[in-house]
Amino acid sequence: MLVTRGLPHDRLRPGELAFWALPLLAFFAFPDHLVLGSQILVTALFAVSLDVLLGYAGIVSLGHAAFFGVGAYTAGLLSVHGYREPFGGLVAAALVAGALGFAVSLLVVRGDDLSRLMVTLGIGLTLQEVANRAAPVTGGVDGLDGIVMNKLFGVFDFGMDGRTAYLYSLGVLLVIFMLLRRVVASPFGLALRGLREGSARIPALSISVRRLQIAVFTLAAAIAGVAGALLAQTTAFVGIDVLGFPRSAELLIMVVLGGAGRLYGAVVGTVVYMVAQDALSGVSHVYWQFWVGALLVLLVLFARGGLLGGLDALLLRVRRAP
């Protein structure tokens, strides 16, 4: 059975084991591209956080980068001011981003999809301007530099070769992914699917729609904060663009590309998008977005469920063929 289908069981299937073996193989096969690889892994974690919110709960957001950026600045500022423990920075980023997500969720749950788009977009733009105006603290448009992390486990240094950053990012992604895998297969995850399919029926199950929305929004924000902290720790820099709308828009494209409502879809969409972006921009710095746009149009026309949905449909046809 493919990893593209639901996740009703806790035990990893052979296809899933093979899936997670690929980034380990890439570590040895592409030693000159580990910096790009670590950025793909960080973005994959960010995409997974949005997939929990959009794909499972059906809550739309155009400002998810706000939580990503807050997490990045949290970890970066902690390092600049002397606290350089990597895992501690991740926890702090999760707490700060989660707290912001909780506060924003109190506004989000009051409206419909359109108002949620406006609220989340407005929060992201507001925080970006706050970071710009607070240049003495955040670095403003010049960015926050001077981020130095302690050696991982006291042994592995975050060097320029990207080896430690890659394995560190992969480990964090894998741990959080496996936790979310259990969450979406739990009664809470089933309630999220019910919320996506039709929130009017949820109260019949004695479940508060408002509390469910607040819980998933806070969870998604906290995970996005961890992803942002990973970015700051592995690149030793935080730019003001981490809070910008383009990052949220690209993230939405990645989730839809891989297949919303599938945790693996968010990862696959991120890998395909970022590898295509890197390859196509190397061919043409101007027209690479044309080909990405063409891919998205074809995807909408022929694979409504994203890449993994299209793959499932193709395999189903093959099985049914005489």
C-alpha positions in Angstrom: 0.0 0.0 0.0 1.3 3.5 -0.9 2.3 6.1 1.6 0.0 8.5 -0.3 -3.1 7.0 1.3 -4.5 7.7 4.8 -2.6 6.9 8.0 -4.8 4.7 10.1 -2.0 2.6 11.6 0.9 3.6 13.9 3.4 1.1 12.3 5.4 2.4 9.4 4.7 0.6 6.1 7.5 -0.5 3.7 6.7 2.4 1.3 7.1 4.9 4.1 10.4 3.4 5.2 11.6 3.7 1.6 10.4 7.3 1.5 12.4 8.3 4.5 15.4 6.4 3.3 15.6 8.7 0.3 16.8 11.8 2.1 19.5 9.7 3.8 20.6 8.5 0.4 20.6 12.0 -0.9 23.0 13.0 2.0 25.6 10.7 0.5 24.7 11.0 -3.2 24.7 14.9 -3.3 27.3 16.1 -0.9 27.6 19.4 -2.8 23.9 20.2 -2.5 23.5 19.8 1.3 22.8 23.4 1.9 19.9 23.4 -0.6 18.8 20.0 0.9 18.6 21.5 4.4 16.5 24.4 3.2 14.2 21.9 1.5 13.8 20.0 4.7 13.1 23.1 6.7 10.5 24.2 4.1 8.9 20.8 4.2 8.3 21.1 7.9 6.8 24.5 7.3 4.6 23.0 4.6 3.5 20.2 6.9 2.3 22.8 9.4 0.1 24.4 6.8 -1.2 21.1 5.6 -2.4 20.3 9.1 -4.3 23.6 9.1 -5.6 23.7 5.5 -5.6 20.1 4.3 -7.0 18.5 7.5 -9.0 21.2 9.2 -9.9 23.2 6.0 -8.8 26.5 7.5 -7.4 28.8 4.9 -4.5 31.1 5.6 -2.5 33.6 3.6 -0.3 34.7 6.5 1.2 31.5 7.8 4.6 33.0 7.3 3.9 35.2 10.3 4.5 32.2 12.7 7.4 31.0 10.7 9.1 34.4 10.9 8.3 34.8 14.6 10.0 31.4 15.2 13.0 32.5 13.2 13.4 35.8 15.0 12.9 34.1 18.4 15.7 31.6 17.8 17.9 34.2 16.2 17.5 36.8 18.9 18.1 34.2 21.6 21.4 33.3 19.9 22.5 36.9 19.4 21.9 37.5 23.1 23.9 34.5 24.3 21.5 31.5 24.4 22.9 29.2 21.7 21.5 25.8 22.5 19.8 24.5 19.3 17.0 22.4 20.9 16.2 25.0 23.5 15.8 27.5 20.6 13.4 25.2 18.9 11.3 24.9 22.1 11.3 28.7 22.7 10.2 29.3 19.0 7.4 26.8 19.3 6.1 28.4 22.5 6.2 32.0 21.1 4.8 31.1 17.7 2.1 28.9 19.4 1.2 31.8 21.7 0.8 34.1 18.7 -1.2 31.4 16.9 -3.5 31.1 19.9 -4.1 34.9 19.9 -4.7 35.0 16.2 -7.0 32.0 16.3 -9.4 34.0 18.6 -10.0 36.3 15.6 -9.9 33.6 12.9 -12.6 31.5 14.4 -15.1 34.4 14.3 -15.3 34.7 10.6 -15.7 32.7 7.3 -13.1 31.7 4.8 -12.8 35.2 3.3 -12.4 37.0 6.6 -9.8 34.4 7.6 -7.8 35.2 4.5 -7.9 38.9 5.3 -7.1 38.4 9.0 -4.1 36.1 8.4 -2.8 38.2 5.6 -3.1 41.4 7.7 -1.3 39.8 10.6 1.6 38.8 8.4 1.9 42.2 6.8 1.7 43.9 10.2 4.4 41.8 11.7 6.6 42.4 8.7 6.3 46.1 9.1 6.9 45.8 12.9 10.1 43.9 12.2 11.1 46.6 9.6 10.5 49.4 12.1 12.3 47.6 15.0 15.6 47.7 13.1 17.7 48.1 16.3 16.4 44.7 17.4 15.7 42.8 14.2 18.1 44.3 11.8 15.3 45.6 9.7 15.8 45.2 5.9 19.4 44.3 6.5 18.4 41.2 8.4 19.5 39.7 11.7 23.0 38.3 11.6 25.5 37.2 14.1 23.6 34.0 14.9 25.9 31.3 16.2 24.8 27.9 17.6 26.5 25.6 20.0 27.8 22.3 18.6 24.9 19.8 18.2 25.1 17.3 21.2 28.4 19.1 22.0 30.1 17.3 19.1 28.8 18.4 15.7 29.6 21.9 14.5 27.3 23.8 12.2 29.9 24.2 9.5 29.7 25.8 6.0 29.5 22.4 4.3 25.9 22.0 5.6 26.3 18.4 6.8 25.2 19.0 10.4 22.5 21.4 9.3 21.1 18.8 6.9 21.0 15.9 9.4 19.7 18.2 12.1 16.9 19.4 9.9 16.1 15.9 8.8 15.9 14.7 12.4 13.6 17.5 13.5 11.4 17.0 10.5 11.2 13.2 11.0 10.3 13.5 14.7 7.6 16.1 14.2 6.2 14.3 11.2 5.9 11.1 13.1 4.1 12.9 16.0 1.7 14.5 13.5 1.2 11.2 11.9 -0.2 9.9 15.1 -2.2 13.1 15.7 -4.0 12.9 12.4 -4.8 9.2 12.9 -6.2 10.0 16.4 -9.8 11.0 17.3 -8.5 14.6 17.2 -7.4 14.1 13.6 -10.8 12.5 12.7 -12.5 15.5 14.3 -10.4 17.8 12.1 -11.5 15.9 9.0 -15.1 16.4 10.1 -14.4 20.1 10.5 -13.1 20.2 7.0 -16.1 18.3 5.5 -18.7 20.3 7.4 -18.5 22.1 10.7 -22.2 22.2 11.1 -22.2 18.5 12.0 -19.4 18.6 14.6 -21.6 19.8 17.5 -23.7 16.7 17.1 -20.7 14.8 18.3 -20.4 17.0 21.5 -17.3 18.7 20.1 -16.8 22.4 20.2 -16.0 23.7 16.7 -14.4 26.9 18.2 -12.1 25.0 20.5 -11.2 22.6 17.8 -10.3 25.4 15.4 -8.3 27.2 18.1 -6.4 24.0 19.0 -5.4 23.2 15.4 -4.5 26.8 14.6 -2.2 26.9 17.7 -0.6 23.5 16.8 0.1 24.6 13.2 1.5 27.9 14.4 3.9 26.2 16.8 5.2 23.8 14.2 5.7 26.7 11.8 7.7 28.4 14.5 9.9 25.4 14.9 10.5 25.5 11.1 11.4 29.1 11.3 13.8 28.5 14.2 15.5 25.7 12.1 16.0 28.2 9.3 17.6 30.7 11.6 19.9 28.1 13.2 21.0 26.5 10.0 21.6 29.6 7.9 22.8 31.9 10.7 20.6 34.7 9.3 17.1 35.9 9.5 15.8 38.2 6.7 12.7 40.3 6.9 11.2 38.3 4.1 10.5 35.4 6.4 7.4 37.2 7.4 6.4 38.2 3.9 3.3 37.3 1.8 5.4 35.7 -1.0 6.6 33.0 1.4 3.1 32.2 2.5 1.9 32.1 -1.2 4.8 29.8 -2.2 4.0 27.5 0.7 0.4 27.3 -0.3 1.5 26.3 -3.8 3.7 23.5 -2.4 0.9 22.0 -0.3 -1.5 22.0 -3.2 1.1 20.7 -5.6 1.8 17.6 -3.4 -1.8 17.1 -2.3 -3.5 18.8 0.5 -4.8 16.6 3.4 -1.8 14.3 3.0 1.2 14.8 5.2 3.4 13.2 2.7 1.9 15.4 0.0 3.3 18.5 1.7 6.8 17.0 1.8 6.6 15.8 -1.8 5.2 19.1 -3.0 8.0 21.0 -1.3 10.7 18.8 -2.8 9.3 19.0 -6.3 8.8 22.8 -6.2 12.1 23.7 -4.7 14.1 21.3 -6.9 12.3 22.6 -10.0 12.9 26.2 -8.9 16.6 25.6 -8.4 17.0 23.8 -11.7 14.8 26.1 -13.8 16.3 29.3 -12.3 19.7 27.9 -13.3 18.5 27.7 -16.9 16.7 31.1 -16.9 16.6 33.6 -14.1 13.6 35.4 -15.7 11.3 32.7 -17.1 11.5 29.9 -14.6 8.2 30.9 -13.0 6.5 30.3 -16.4 7.3 26.6 -16.2 6.3 26.3 -12.6 3.0 28.0 -13.5 2.5 25.6 -16.5 3.1 22.7 -14.1 0.4 23.9 -11.7 -2.1 24.4 -14.6 -1.5 20.8 -15.8 -1.9 19.6 -12.2 -5.2 21.3 -11.8 -6.4 19.9 -15.1 -5.3 16.3 -14.8 -4.5 15.6 -11.1 -7.1 17.3 -8.9 -5.6 15.7 -5.7 -2.1 17.0 -6.4 0.9 14.8 -7.3 0.1 12.1 -4.9 -3.6 12.1 -5.7 -2.7 11.8 -9.4 -0.4 8.9 -8.6 -3.1 7.1 -6.7 -5.5 7.6 -9.6 -3.0 6.3 -12.1 -2.2 3.2 -10.0 -5.9 2.5 -9.6 -6.3 2.6 -13.4 -3.4 0.2 -13.8 -4.9 -2.2 -11.3 -8.3 -2.2 -13.0 -6.8 -2.6 -16.4 -7.4 -6.1 -17.9 
